[in-house]
Amino acid sequence: MINPQTVLDMARDTLLDPDGVAWTEAELVRYFNAGVAALCGTKPDAYTRTINHPLVDGALQQIPEDGIQIFDVTRNVGGRIVRQVSMDSLDNARPD
């Protein structure tokens, strides 16, 4: 994985501005962040995190404010097991 500073250094080489005379570090960082935001807006799984998130009673849950989409629920810490099932299975399930 390439770190952001390496990307900025590569951009300076391409821009023929190795000393940061024409483009400041802050300006290049803004462009870099805009590119990352555009990428994540198009392909949300480009940046994912694994977090512990408290659940509430019921099927409807809220993701964290800085989240866009939930990709996987790996386990329920200290609670009932989480299983992936089809919607048909849920529709045909017994009430209990």
C-alpha positions as protocol buffer text, in pm:
chain_id: "A"
residue {
  index: 1
  type: MET
  ca { x: 0 y: 0 z: 0 }
}
residue {
  index: 2
  type: ILE
  ca { x: 135 y: 343 z: -93 }
}
residue {
  index: 3
  type: ASN
  ca { x: 115 y: 607 z: 177 }
}
residue {
  index: 4
  type: PRO
  ca { x: -25 y: 955 z: 101 }
}
residue {
  index: 5
  type: GLN
  ca { x: 312 y: 1128 z: 125 }
}
residue {
  index: 6
  type: THR
  ca { x: 449 y: 902 z: -149 }
}
residue {
  index: 7
  type: VAL
  ca { x: 154 y: 998 z: -371 }
}
residue {
  index: 8
  type: LEU
  ca { x: 220 y: 1368 z: -304 }
}
residue {
  index: 9
  type: ASP
  ca { x: 590 y: 1321 z: -383 }
}
residue {
  index: 10
  type: MET
  ca { x: 499 y: 1148 z: -710 }
}
residue {
  index: 11
  type: ALA
  ca { x: 262 y: 1434 z: -794 }
}
residue {
  index: 12
  type: ARG
  ca { x: 541 y: 1688 z: -727 }
}
residue {
  index: 13
  type: ASP
  ca { x: 766 y: 1496 z: -967 }
}
residue {
  index: 14
  type: THR
  ca { x: 497 y: 1499 z: -1235 }
}
residue {
  index: 15
  type: LEU
  ca { x: 427 y: 1868 z: -1177 }
}
residue {
  index: 16
  type: LEU
  ca { x: 802 y: 1944 z: -1196 }
}
residue {
  index: 17
  type: ASP
  ca { x: 772 y: 2114 z: -856 }
}
residue {
  index: 18
  type: PRO
  ca { x: 988 y: 1905 z: -618 }
}
residue {
  index: 19
  type: ASP
  ca { x: 1041 y: 2200 z: -379 }
}
residue {
  index: 20
  type: GLY
  ca { x: 673 y: 2295 z: -352 }
}
residue {
  index: 21
  type: VAL
  ca { x: 711 y: 2640 z: -509 }
}
residue {
  index: 22
  type: ALA
  ca { x: 406 y: 2635 z: -739 }
}
residue {
  index: 23
  type: TRP
  ca { x: 182 y: 2400 z: -536 }
}
residue {
  index: 24
  type: THR
  ca { x: 184 y: 2407 z: -157 }
}
residue {
  index: 25
  type: GLU
  ca { x: 163 y: 2093 z: 54 }
}
residue {
  index: 26
  type: ALA
  ca { x: -184 y: 2200 z: 174 }
}
residue {
  index: 27
  type: GLU
  ca { x: -305 y: 2241 z: -185 }
}
residue {
  index: 28
  type: LEU
  ca { x: -182 y: 1897 z: -289 }
}
residue {
  index: 29
  type: VAL
  ca { x: -338 y: 1744 z: 23 }
}
residue {
  index: 30
  type: ARG
  ca { x: -674 y: 1903 z: -69 }
}
residue {
  index: 31
  type: TYR
  ca { x: -651 y: 1751 z: -418 }
}
residue {
  index: 32
  type: PHE
  ca { x: -550 y: 1414 z: -272 }
}
residue {
  index: 33
  type: ASN
  ca { x: -843 y: 1419 z: -26 }
}
residue {
  index: 34
  type: ALA
  ca { x: -1083 y: 1515 z: -305 }
}
residue {
  index: 35
  type: GLY
  ca { x: -960 y: 1216 z: -507 }
}
residue {
  index: 36
  type: VAL
  ca { x: -1003 y: 979 z: -213 }
}
residue {
  index: 37
  type: ALA
  ca { x: -1354 y: 1116 z: -148 }
}
residue {
  index: 38
  type: ALA
  ca { x: -1447 y: 1069 z: -515 }
}
residue {
  index: 39
  type: LEU
  ca { x: -1313 y: 712 z: -510 }
}
residue {
  index: 40
  type: CYS
  ca { x: -1503 y: 622 z: -193 }
}
residue {
  index: 41
  type: GLY
  ca { x: -1820 y: 785 z: -328 }
}
residue {
  index: 42
  type: THR
  ca { x: -1798 y: 563 z: -636 }
}
residue {
  index: 43
  type: LYS
  ca { x: -1669 y: 247 z: -467 }
}
residue {
  index: 44
  type: PRO
  ca { x: -1762 y: 255 z: -97 }
}
residue {
  index: 45
  type: ASP
  ca { x: -1571 y: -64 z: -18 }
}
residue {
  index: 46
  type: ALA
  ca { x: -1244 y: 109 z: -117 }
}
residue {
  index: 47
  type: TYR
  ca { x: -1211 y: 212 z: 248 }
}
residue {
  index: 48
  type: THR
  ca { x: -1357 y: -8 z: 518 }
}
residue {
  index: 49
  type: ARG
  ca { x: -1313 y: -41 z: 894 }
}
residue {
  index: 50
  type: THR
  ca { x: -1390 y: -313 z: 1144 }
}
residue {
  index: 51
  type: ILE
  ca { x: -1552 y: -166 z: 1454 }
}
residue {
  index: 52
  type: ASN
  ca { x: -1746 y: -274 z: 1760 }
}
residue {
  index: 53
  type: HIS
  ca { x: -2088 y: -113 z: 1736 }
}
residue {
  index: 54
  type: PRO
  ca { x: -2364 y: -146 z: 1996 }
}
residue {
  index: 55
  type: LEU
  ca { x: -2691 y: -282 z: 1859 }
}
residue {
  index: 56
  type: VAL
  ca { x: -3042 y: -191 z: 1967 }
}
residue {
  index: 57
  type: ASP
  ca { x: -3347 y: -417 z: 1994 }
}
residue {
  index: 58
  type: GLY
  ca { x: -3509 y: -496 z: 1661 }
}
residue {
  index: 59
  type: ALA
  ca { x: -3405 y: -545 z: 1301 }
}
residue {
  index: 60
  type: LEU
  ca { x: -3346 y: -178 z: 1218 }
}
residue {
  index: 61
  type: GLN
  ca { x: -3001 y: -56 z: 1322 }
}
residue {
  index: 62
  type: GLN
  ca { x: -2814 y: 272 z: 1275 }
}
residue {
  index: 63
  type: ILE
  ca { x: -2463 y: 279 z: 1134 }
}
residue {
  index: 64
  type: PRO
  ca { x: -2211 y: 529 z: 1275 }
}
residue {
  index: 65
  type: GLU
  ca { x: -2250 y: 889 z: 1155 }
}
residue {
  index: 66
  type: ASP
  ca { x: -1927 y: 874 z: 954 }
}
residue {
  index: 67
  type: GLY
  ca { x: -2036 y: 549 z: 784 }
}
residue {
  index: 68
  type: ILE
  ca { x: -2187 y: 506 z: 440 }
}
residue {
  index: 69
  type: GLN
  ca { x: -2273 y: 138 z: 421 }
}
residue {
  index: 70
  type: ILE
  ca { x: -2245 y: -180 z: 628 }
}
residue {
  index: 71
  type: PHE
  ca { x: -2060 y: -458 z: 447 }
}
residue {
  index: 72
  type: ASP
  ca { x: -2055 y: -743 z: 694 }
}
residue {
  index: 73
  type: VAL
  ca { x: -2155 y: -839 z: 1045 }
}
residue {
  index: 74
  type: THR
  ca { x: -1895 y: -1085 z: 1163 }
}
residue {
  index: 75
  type: ARG
  ca { x: -2032 y: -1162 z: 1507 }
}
residue {
  index: 76
  type: ASN
  ca { x: -2248 y: -1041 z: 1790 }
}
residue {
  index: 77
  type: VAL
  ca { x: -2024 y: -989 z: 2093 }
}
residue {
  index: 78
  type: GLY
  ca { x: -2190 y: -1131 z: 2401 }
}
residue {
  index: 79
  type: GLY
  ca { x: -2524 y: -1197 z: 2233 }
}
residue {
  index: 80
  type: ARG
  ca { x: -2704 y: -1433 z: 2001 }
}
residue {
  index: 81
  type: ILE
  ca { x: -2524 y: -1558 z: 1692 }
}
residue {
  index: 82
  type: VAL
  ca { x: -2560 y: -1366 z: 1364 }
}
residue {
  index: 83
  type: ARG
  ca { x: -2660 y: -1569 z: 1058 }
}
residue {
  index: 84
  type: GLN
  ca { x: -2704 y: -1456 z: 700 }
}
residue {
  index: 85
  type: VAL
  ca { x: -3038 y: -1576 z: 561 }
}
residue {
  index: 86
  type: SER
  ca { x: -3239 y: -1503 z: 251 }
}
residue {
  index: 87
  type: MET
  ca { x: -3540 y: -1271 z: 261 }
}
residue {
  index: 88
  type: ASP
  ca { x: -3760 y: -1565 z: 154 }
}
residue {
  index: 89
  type: SER
  ca { x: -3650 y: -1757 z: 463 }
}
residue {
  index: 90
  type: LEU
  ca { x: -3749 y: -1466 z: 683 }
}
residue {
  index: 91
  type: ASP
  ca { x: -4082 y: -1421 z: 504 }
}
residue {
  index: 92
  type: ASN
  ca { x: -4165 y: -1790 z: 557 }
}
residue {
  index: 93
  type: ALA
  ca { x: -4034 y: -1812 z: 913 }
}
residue {
  index: 94
  type: ARG
  ca { x: -4250 y: -1909 z: 1203 }
}
residue {
  index: 95
  type: PRO
  ca { x: -4364 y: -1617 z: 1420 }
}
residue {
  index: 96
  type: ASP
  ca { x: -4151 y: -1739 z: 1712 }
}
